[in-house]
Amino acid sequence: QRGNGAAGQGKRRPAPAESTNAEAFYYLKQMNTQTPMIIVLDNGEELHGHIEWYDRGCLKVHRDDGPNLLVYKHSIRYLYKAEEAAN
């Protein structure tokens, strides 16, 4: 028995990984295949296009029906493949 109160110290669980790379894997897959996507913004507006590139805070969306857009991730409610909209 230890009398210094250090019992159990040093056996802490490691902090969870900040990133599982799932987001990067998903974006890279959609970029490489130029998958048509629907991006729904916080205000309900829908953007149609494919993801051209991304970084930590933004997506660049290539659109055929308008100018390409740089969209902040924090303004995206959700996104999905356009082919899923038909189902």
NORWOLIN-V636350 format. One line per field, one symbol per residue. phi: phi as a letter, one per 30 degrees, with the letter a starting at -180 (. if undefined). A space follows every 10 residues. Layout:
BEGIN
phi=???
END
This chain:
BEGIN
phi=.cccicdidi cdddddddbc iddddddddd ddchddbccc dedjdccclc ddabbdcbbc cdbdcaddbc cdedccdaba deddddd
END
